[in-house]
Amino acid sequence: MKRTLVVLAVFALVAFAGDMVSGSSDLTKFTGYGNFRWTMYGEEDVNPSSTMSTYSYLSWVPKLNEYADAKVAVTVNTPGDEDFKVSYAYLNLHFTENFTLSGGQMNIPFGYAYTRSGGSMYFADRSLLTVGGQFARYAGKDIMTMLTAEFAPVTVDLALSNGVDMNTAADNDVNKQFTARVAVDPVEWATIGGSIAMVGTPDIETEEDTTEAFSSNGMDFFALANYPVSSTGTFRFVGEYMILGFDHEVADTVSTTDATRMSIMGGYDMDLDGDVFVRIMPAVRYDAVNPWYEGDTDPESSFSRIDFCVNVGLFSENNTLQIGARNYGFEYDKDGYTDIYTNWRMNF
């Protein structure tokens, strides 16, 4: 219900902002992308052994004037539990060229692997860093207010949110989260940054029990590089490391360990002088996840994934054919396996 109200509020602000609209307005701008994908699963006895799926992302980004703009985006996913979903609905107010205040449903500024555009990914899936409830405790999409300050080469985001992922059922009057992210561009082709997320929960009293107040912190560090090796080739690198604090109440005699996640990606992007094949980029990525656990001994619950993908630009930069494979490995008693996929992405 709250997300519906946010969407309606943004539409209302745009629709009835006639007094604010100037000659620089653009109320009909749309962007997005669509995926058509075939996946063959390598896990033993999996059913079905392969699937075809589609994913469409459409965003409306009206600009009222140089001081105000908005974004409303929806996704359509088939097959899926949520075939249609409102992903974004927020308004931006640009006080100056350096300060922007945003409000609505948007990405929490935590986790580069999640916040980057889906139409720019070098693999069919996001990094394994973004999977699971431990990540969703600190990141994802939420109803929030965010202040962004840009003083080149530094960008700072300060956000106050409900403290829950948009798909998580929770009492939004209890969980609150403050998130701060800093990104620095030391040179034109590189970015380094980090985020800290602080979740706080007060005492929760029920008829049966009382849960004492507790708080937890999550930290994320990332580095990006797009180094021009030649006039036609660029080396691309993404590295990220997360520490996700254990925030559950446990007995005084039980010790807990924070979750950690790591991702490293490298690829070589080459422009091709052709009418059909305009670009090719082979890339490889390694993800490793160490979940939360209790006690003094690691229960060997870690798992990892290695992604291989070749990105081929067809006819234009807006059409990308992705041919890839994902190999899963597990520290515990489970056999590893490899999935193979072909994905066609069209940006517009």
Order of alpha helices (4+ residues) and beta strands (2+ residues): alpha-beta-beta-beta-beta-beta-beta-alpha-alpha-beta-beta-beta-beta-beta-beta-beta-beta-beta-beta-beta-beta-beta-beta-beta
